[in-house]
Amino acid sequence: MKRIGVIIPSITDGLQVELLDGIFKTASAADCDVIVLTTATNGMEFHIQNEIMTGEESIYLLLERAELDGILLVSQYFVKAAVRKTLSELIRRAAIPCIDLGGTELGFETVSIPQAEAVCELTDHIIEKHGCRDLIFLAGPEGISDSEQRISGFLRSAIKHDCSYEIIYGDFWKFRATELGNEFTEHKRRLPDAVLCASDTMAVALCDTLQSGGISVPDDVIVTGYDGHISAISNFPSLTTVSGNMFELGKTGVNKLLGIAADAQKSDMHIIYGASCGCVERMTDYQTAALKVREQIQRDAEIGAMLEMRVNANVITRTSSVDSLDELTDIVDQTAHIIKSYKSLHICILPNWDSDPEHPDACPTQPFPEQMLCALSKNAWTAGVKGGPFPTKHIVPALMGEHEPTLVFVLSLHASSQVFGYCGFTYESALDFTVSLMLFNYMTSLANGMRILRHKLYAEYLQKKIEESSHYDKMTDMLSKKGLLLYLESQKELNVRNCIMLVTVSQLAAAPNRKEKNDLSDIYLQSDLLLANAIRLISGRNKTAAHLDKMTFAIVFSLPDNGTPETMAEEMMIQLEVLIRKMQEGTSANFLPEPYYVCGEAAYPAEKCVSELWDVLNARKPKVKGFTGIGELKKLRRELHKAPELNWNLTELSKRLNISKSYVQKLYKEHFGISYIDDLLEARIEMARQLLLTTDLRISEVASYCGYQNATHFMRQFKDKVGMSPSEFRKSSK
């Protein structure tokens, strides 16, 4: 049986799923397997290549081992030019035939699908059904094949019906469509009977601009799109559009790769009739309906997120406390039901994943070895089977014997840049696959469990090296104080710039929505274990942890050239607080341990440095058990900066702190040098900046995401703070 590889980044868009559906249905009809190499994220051009992206993109190294008869590269979805270049080099080195569905920029063959007929049919409908005679076609960039094909279909119909028309070149994106809409609303251009857009994105942007300017769609002008994107179907009014384009692209790519002659008479492209041309009755008050739909979606998303957090917290806790690979795979087997709609899963790890215990954060991945170890193979709702070595060229064991055409999604199994192997998930249909939070956390928990196992192997190695001496703390698998001092002294010889962070439980923070009373002494007994578990989860590469006494821990971390100890320590504190709360979810604890820290750059002799930091820690930490207003206030401020879009108000803050609103304002100003209102505004404006720079959300959507109920109020405050409107800010950053 032949195998086709598909290389595509994070699958988060409905059109990507439609493309994969077309690929697999066509390939399976030709008795071919489809192996999709993908990631959970898609790095932007301005993102620094961080360790997580490096770990995810290691999956593409499988191209050097996989036995594939051809590759479909979906290059148009890869944002980073560097990743596209790396993929091009890997494919050429592997000498596998490749079709690039994104064009010829990388030097591979490509395919083109006939699009004129569908646009001609759509234009016929607008003319014949709705009597439109004065038409505008908003195309893509001039000279681009897709754009020119769609123009030719429009012209064929317009000329056939002797209509007046105008071609306006756009960008397949929102900018030209928004400009054209403004020209209509400002009466700089005569309004035609209909505007046919060469993409749904342009059509949605045009509709939004027209309607915000008082022009009704379709009463005043008809608007249509092209692509069949969910944004068009869910728009108000719903768009009349051409669907099936991406399915057809996937089908055509497979046929060319396999040398199969395409059936010119059979196309999966079709028109979806919506309210934007008047074929589907539009609700009178569609804006109110849209708001209600969005509110319901948000409510459903919040409920789903809460459920996922509970489930994920349980998986994280269980996988972070394993003692062997068998125990870890048992947990993976027992919790696989959280992944939706999969047919089978295969955990494939590096055979030497547990070698070199002296370097627990290293794993060889360049390239994958000729054989992988199948740690677990499992069909949905049945008990898994632990396998053995198998040839990497087969990707997963399920493809080795006789089988029906199979669709496999393959993702890297990694903790940060440390790669342990990969996971293969088979599905009946491409429509069943989704990169969900459940899937992401499931794989992250598995990788983190393997990292913890490596660190336990490292702990065993250290214990053996120091002959069961007091250099290692057996309860927490961390270094003891003596072990820490030896480690620091060894780092001196390496000329590494290290920082030391001492962490202790300074107080107990009231846990929200907990009514049961707990004995504080019992909670204090558990606090060191919770803190130890949280520190273990964040420790890893460039971080070494130590248990100094009952309630005090140390984290040693290397400092980058452009970093400060305080900044990195604050980031770790936020992670610790989040992990502690997750680990306590579902318990009846009325209080949660609240960590407190000091940090500084390592100096020598190490014993003196640690002793001085410890003195500072003891001098600064609160002496009273229970709630302290300032500590909780600082925590609230961190929460505000992490989620400024929430409905923050002084009443809620005063309730949580159990003090008056005026005293909240006084404390806030005294300790942070800024008023509560100004601080919240700064946080929301900064969040808006990031959304404007990194997303294509509409201004009203950005306002909503940042916690504003009124977009006009948002735009006014943004201009006051930034000196330009949100639209001007976005354009100036292009």
C-alpha positions, 0 to 999 in steps of 0.5 A, a space after each residue: 500500500 502506498 503512503 502519502 505524507 502531508 506536511 501542515 502546521 497547526 490545524 486550527 481552521 475549517 478550510 485546513 480540515 476541508 483540505 485534509 478531508 479531500 486528500 484522505 478521501 481521494 487517497 483512500 479511494 486509491 488504496 493509499 495511507 495518509 500520514 499528516 505531520 503537524 504541530 500544535 502551534 504555528 510560529 509567527 515571523 516575529 516570534 523568537 524560535 523558542 524551545 517549545 517551537 523547536 520541540 514541536 517542529 522536530 516532527 518534520 525530521 521524520 521525513 528522513 526516515 519515513 517510507 513515503 511515496 510522495 509528499 503534499 506540502 501545504 506551504 501557504 499555512 507556514 508563516 515563518 520563512 525559515 520553517 519553509 526553507 528547512 522543510 524544503 531542504 528536508 524534502 530534497 534530502 529525503 528525495 521524495 516526490 513533492 507537490 506544493 499546494 501553496 505554489 512554486 515559491 520553494 521550487 516544487 511542482 504545484 497544482 491549480 484547480 479550475 475555479 472559473 466555472 463556479 464563479 460564473 455559476 454564482 454570477 449567473 445566479 446574482 443576475 438571473 435570480 436577483 436581477 442585478 445589472 450593475 456589478 463589481 468584482 473585488 478580486 485578489 492580487 493582479 496576476 495571481 492564478 486564483 484571482 485571475 481564474 475567478 475574474 474570468 468566470 465573473 467576466 464570462 457571465 457578466 458579458 454573456 448577460 450584457 451587464 455593466 461591471 468593474 474589476 477592482 483588485 484587492 488582496 484576498 484580505 480585509 484591507 481593500 474590502 474595508 477601503 471599498 466599503 468606506 468609499 460606498 458609505 462616504 459616497 465617494 463611489 456609486 453603489 452597484 447592485 452587487 459586489 462579488 468578492 474573490 474571498 470570504 474574508 473580503 466579503 465579511 469585511 465589506 459587509 461589516 463596513 457597509 452595515 456599520 455605515 448604514 448600508 443594508 445587505 442585501 436590501 441596498 446591495 448584494 454581497 457574495 464571497 468565495 471559499 465556504 469558510 465558517 466565518 461566511 456561513 456564521 456571518 450576519 447576514 450569512 454569505 452566499 459563497 462558493 464552497 469546496 475549493 480546498 477539498 478540490 485542491 486536496 483531491 487534485 494534489 493527490 491525483 497529480 502525486 499518484 498520476 491519476 487522471 482527474 475527472 473534469 466533469 466531476 467537481 466538489 465545488 458548489 454554491 452555498 446560498 445565504 442571506 447576503 443575496 436574499 435567497 435565505 430570509 434574514 432575521 430583522 434584528 440580526 445584530 441582537 441575534 449575533 450577540 446572543 449567539 456569541 454570548 452562548 458560545 462564550 458560556 459554552 466555551 467557559 463551561 468546556 474550559 472548566 471541565 477541561 481544566 479539571 480533567 487536565 489537572 488530574 492527568 498532570 498530577 498523576 503523570 507527574 508522580 510516576 516511578 516507571 515507564 510502565 506506570 506512566 503508560 498505564 495512566 496514558 492508557 486509562 486517560 486516553 478517553 479525553 481525546 475526542 473521536 480517535 480510532 487508535 493511538 500509538 506512543 512511539 518513543 526513542 529507544 534510548 530515551 532513558 540513557 545518559 542519566 548524567 544529563 537528564 535534559 538531553 535527548 538525541 533527535 537528529 535525526 530519528 533512529 532507524 527503530 523506535 520503541 512502541 510504548 503503547 498501542 491502543 484502540 479507542 475504548 479498549 485496553 492498550 498493548 505495550 509493544 516493542 521496537 519497530 522500523 521507524 520507516 513505518 511511522 506507527 506499528 499499525 501501518 506494518 501489516 495488512 490494513 485498510 487505508 489509514 489516516 494518521 496524524 503525527 505530533 512530536 512528543 516533547 517537553 520544551 525542546 527535549 524530544 522523547 519521540 512522537 504520538 500517532 493518532 488514527 482517525 476515520 475521517 479528517 473531520 474528526 481531528 482537532 488540536 484541542 486543549 485536551 490533546 495538547 495537555 494529554 501529550 504535554 503531561 505524557 512528555 512531562 512524565 517522561 522528563 520527570 522519570 529522566 530526572 528520577 533516573 538522574 536522582 538515582 545516578 546522583 545517589 549512587 555517585 554520592 553513595 547515599 550521602 546527604 547530598 540528596 533529599 530522598 523525599 522530594 528527589 531534589 538536592 539537599 542543602 549540602 548537595 546544592 552547595 556542591 552543585 554551585 561550587 561545580 558551576 563556578 568552574 564552568 563560568 556560568 552566570 547563575 541565579 538562586 531563588 529561595 522559596 518558602 510557604 510564608 502564609 496560607 491564602 484563602 481559597 475561593 468558594 471553599 466553605 469547609 473548615 480545615 485544621 491549619 496545622 494539617 494544611 501546613 504539613 501538606 504545603 511543603 509537598 505541594 510546593 515541592 511538586 510544583 517546583 519539580 514541574 517547572 524545573 528542568 533545563 537550566 533549572 536545578 531545585 533543592 530542598 533546604 529545610 521543611 518549608 524552604 526550597 532553592 531553584 538555581 537557574 542560568 540567566 540569559 544575557 538580556 534577563 534579570 533575576 527578578 523578572 525570571 523569578 517573578 515568572 516562576 512564581 506565577 507558574 508555581 501559584 497556578 500549579 499549586 491551585 491546579 493540584 488542589 482543585 477538587 479538594 476541600 481545602 479552605 486554604 492554599 499555601 502561598 509561596 514567598 521568595 527572594 532571589 539574587 545572583 550566585 556568588 562565591 563562596 556558595 555557602 555564604 551566598 545561600 546563608 545571606 539570601 536565607 537571612 533576607 528571606 527570614 527577615 522579609 516574610 510575614 510572621 503571621 499565619 493566615 491571610 495578609 492583605 498585601 500578599 493577596 493584593 499583589 496576587 490580585 494585581 498579577 491576576 489583573 495583568 494576566 487577564 485584564 479582560 475580566 470584569 474587574 471592579 473595586 467592589 469585587 477587590 474589596 470583598 476578596 481582601 475583606 477591606 473597604 473600597 477606599 482602603 483598596 485604592 489607598 493600598 494600591 496606590 501606595 504599593 504600586 505607584 499607580 491607581 487601580 483604574 489607571 493600572 487596569 486601563 494600562 493592562 487592557 491597552 497593552 493587551 489590545 496592542 498585542 491583539 492588533 499586532 498579532 491577530 486579524 480580529 476586527 476592532 470591535 472584537 479586539 474591544 470585546 476581547 479586552 473587556 470593553 462592552 462599547 467599542 467606541 469607548 475602547 477606541 477613545 481610550 486607546 487613542 488617548 493612551 497611544 496617540 492614534 486610533 486602533 486602525 492607525 496603530 495596526 496599519 503603522 505596524 505593518 
